[in-house]
Amino acid sequence: MTKTPVTLRFRGWDVPVGPEGLFFKTLFERVTGRTVEIVLSTNGKVDIEIETGYSQHHPIPSYSSRLHRFVKSHLPGGINFTGGSHTPNQQPSGDARFRIFWTGENERPPEGKWDAYLTFDQHSYGGRNAYLPLWWMTSSDLLYPVSSPYLGKEILIDDMLSARETNFAARDKFCVAFIGKAYPFRMHSLTALSRIGKVDVFGGIARNTIESKFEVSQRYRFVFAFENDLFPGYVTEKAPEAWATGAVPLYWGSDPAGYLNQGALINLANYRNLEEFTDVVEEVNNSRQRWESIASQPILSVRPSLDQVIQTLRRVLNPLVDRNLKD
């Protein structure tokens, strides 16, 4: 590798050197063929700066910003689109040679002077955007083996592509949900499912904590795994982690890229309404054969690949790429 390291800084992140930070460090080393050095100081220029719009320190997802934009949209002057603390079009800081926007949540990338986007969005935005769902980073060994911070164990891609043994008799409880945010549709769905059987809820909304989601889930036939929103391409760790417990995921999400095997879960998005969905869940819950036919299937239909991400970044970061790199 070239001796001079590539400098990388994260802006707007709560934990800049956490699991996502390590992922990006490793990714950029593969992209450039050079050592990457994470810079914690917010002062001075760096080679690459990754900004996010999903952080408690950043205004974009906050209620105050959304309220501000709602009020401004009804005033003669309208909304400011040029950057700033409450703009819907976040702009890069200008303190980096290359500016990249990343989000692990259902936020469209802002239009602006960004060199690249790494998001859930399925649009290419002029070739600047590459699809990088959060579960590739936190709940798979796509780049390197990683223990899922949410489940507490590794989830391997080869396992997710393989059929598995099931044990209906050992799962004598109906459904468990691990929920931090009480979104209205989640709550309506939990109420509907509770008419079938008892749904045990853990997490922020229940004001209780557990040490291991994996261990708790072993006696349940279903794990509630709804995304925050039905947003094309917005697939987080929820379905893979629910599946990794051995249960059948009760899912709500949109996966137009087709990575998730729809036969390995029950996806509300595939039904006309909540009533039809819960009818199917009840039928599966009452049939060992139907439950095992779903629970035994691999959760993935397609092997994920970082090829598009790497190609997009190499094109954008071309001046930083080692000329002798062979990959």
N, C-alpha and C positions, 0 to 999 in steps of 0.2 A: 504493500500500500504506500501511497505518497506520504511522506513524513509530516507535511503540514496538515493539521487536522481541519475539518470543516466545523465551523462554530454554529451551534443550534440553540435557539432560545424559544421558550414557550411563553406566550403572553395571554393573560386572562384565564390562566389555569389555576385551580385550587391546589393541586399537587403536581407540580411540573416534573418531578422525577419519579412518579409512581409508575404503575404498570404500563399506562399509555406512553409515558415518556420513554421508558426503556424500549418499548416496541418501535417508536419512531427513531430512536437512536440506532437500533439494529437495522431498521429498514433503510435509513439513509446511508448507512455504511455499505449495505448491499447495492444501493442505487449508484453511489459515487465511487465505490472501491477505495474509500479513504476512511481513516479514523474520524469519528464524529465526537466532538466535545460539547457537552451541554453547558451553556452559560446561564448562571443564575442571576447575574446583575442585570438590571433593567436599563443600564446606561451603556452607551456606545453602540457601534455597528456590529452586526453579526452576518454570517453568510446566509443563514436561513432562519426565518422567524415563523413559527406556527401560532396562529391565533385561533381562539375558539369563541363561539357565541353562546356556549352553555357552561356557565360557571357562576357561582354565587358572587364573584367579584366583577362580573360583566353585566351590563344593563340590558342586553337584548331580550333574555327570556323573562325579565322581571315584570311584575304587575304594574309597577310605577311607570315603566317605559311604555308598556302597552296602553295604559290609561292615557299617558301623555300623547301618544300618537293618535289615539281615538279622539281626544279633545281637539288636537291641532287639525285633524282631517275635517272638522266641522267649522273651522275658522277661515276667513278669507285668505290668509297667507299660506294655508296648507301645511304639509309635513316637510321638514327639512330632509333632503336626500343626499346631502353632501358630506355626511360623516358627523361625528359628535356623539354625545352621551345618550341621546334618545333617538337617533336615526335608525330606520329599518335597514339602511345600507351601511353597515359597519365598514370602515376603511382601514387598511393596514397602517402601521405606525410610521413607516418610512425609515426605520432604523435597521433595515436589513437589505441585503443584496437581492434576496428572493423572498417573496411573501406568500405564505400558504394559509388558507383557511381550512380548518377541520372542525367537524361537529360529530359527536356521537349520538346526537338526538335529532328529533324531527324538526329541524330548522333548515329552510332553504338557504343556500349560500348567498351572501350579499353580492350585488353587482358592484364592481369597483376595480381598483388597480391591483388585483390579485394575480399572481403568476399561476397558481393552481388551487384547486379545491379537492378535498378528500372528504366525501360525505355519503349519506344514504341516497342522495338524489340520483335518479336514473338518467337525467339529461347530461349531455356532455359539455354544454356551455362553451361552445367553440373549441372543444378538445382540451379544455382546462380541467374538467372534473373527472375524477376516477372514483369508482364505487368501492367504498371501504366500510362495510358494516362493522359495528362494534364487536359482535361476537367473534369475528375473525381475530381480533386482538386479545380478547379476554377469555374466550371459551373454546379455543382450538389450539392445535400445535402447528398452525399454518407457517409461522415464521420460526418459532422455536417452542419447545415444551413449556407450558405455563399452567400453573395451578389457578383455576378460576377463582377470582376474589369473591365471587358471590356464592358459589357452590362449595368451594374448599377442596376441590380435587381436579386433576387433569381430565380434560375431555379431548380424546384423540380423534382426528378426522377419519382414520381407518376404521375405528369403532363405529363412528356415526354413519359410515357407508355400509355397515354390515348388519345382517339380521342377528337376533339375539334370543336367548332363552327367556321365558317368562314364568311367573308363578302367581297365578290368580288367587289361589287359596291363601297365600301368605299375606295378601293385601286385603285386610278385613275392614278397612275404613274407606270412606267415599272419596273425599277431596280435601286437599290442603292448598292454602294460598299464602304466598309471601308478598306482602304489599306495603310499599312505603308511602304511596300517594293515593288518596281517595278520590280518583276521578269518577264523575257521576256514572258513566257507562259501566265501569267496573263494579260499582256498588249495585246497580240495577241487575247486573249479571250474577253477582254473588247471591242476591236475594232470590233470583229465579232458580239457580242451582240448589239453593237450600231447600227447595220444595221436593227435591229428589232425595237428599240425605244431608247429614251434617257436614258443613264446610268449616274446617278449622283454619283460622286466620292468624298469621304471625306477621310481625313487622311494625312499622311506624304507626299504621292506623289502628292497630290493636294494642299498642303501647306495651308490647312484650318483645323479648329478644330470644334467640336460640343460638347455640354454638355451631350447629351443622344442619343446613338445609337437607343435605344428602341423607343424614341419619334419620331425621324426622320423617322424611318422605317415604321410607321403606314400607310402611304399612298402608299406604294410600294407593288407590287405583288410579286417581287422577291428580294432576298438579295444575292449578289455575295459572295460566301464563299469558295474560293479555298484555299487548303492547300499550304504550301510553296513548297511541293514536293510530288510526288506519291511514297510513301514509305510504305510498308506493315505494318499496325498497327499504322501508324502516323495519329492519329485523335485528333485534338485539339478542342478548344472551338468553332470553326467557324460554324460547322453545327448545334450543339445544340442552339447556340446563335441566328443564323439566323432564325431558326425555332421558337424560343421563341418570336420573334417579331410579329409572326402571318403570316409572308410571307412564300413563298416557297424558300428553299435554292437552289441556283445554286452552286453545289458542285463539287469538284475534289479531290478525296482522296481514299485511299485503306483501307478497314476495314475487313480484313479476319476473325476477331473474330465475326463479324456479329452483333455488337451492334446497328448499325444504320439501321433503316428501310428504305430500298432503295425506297420504295413506297412513302415516305414522302418528297423526294427531287429529283432533277434531277442531276444525277452524271455523269459528262463527262467521268469518267473512265468506265462507262457501255456502251459507244458508240464507234464506230470504229474511229471517228475523230471529229474534232471541228465542221465541217460543219453539220454532222448528229446531233450533240448535239444542235446546234443553231436552226436547223429545228424543233426539238422537242420543244424547249423553245418557239419558235414563235407559234407553234400550241397550246400549253397550254395557252399562253398569250391571244390568240384570242378566247378561249373557257371558258366560266364561269364554265361549268360543269366539264371540265377536271381540271381546276385550283383548284376548290373546292374539287374535289376528292383526290387531292394530299395534299392540305393545311390542310385538316381536319384530316389527319392521324397522329398517334403518331410518334415521331422521333425515339423512341427506339423500337427495337424488343426483346431485352434481358435486364433484370435488371442487372446492374453491381454489382460486389461483390468484396470486399477486401480480401476474404478468402485466395486466393493464395498468395497475398502479405503478409498477416499476418503469414501464415504457413511458407513461405520462410524465413521471418525475425526471427520468433521464433526459427527455426532450426539453423540459423546462429548465433543469439544472445543468444543462450541457457543459457550461464553462467550469463546473466543479467536478465533473466526472473524470476520473483517472484515464488518460489516453490508453493505458496498457490493460484496462479492465477487460476481462473475458468472462462472460456469464451467459 
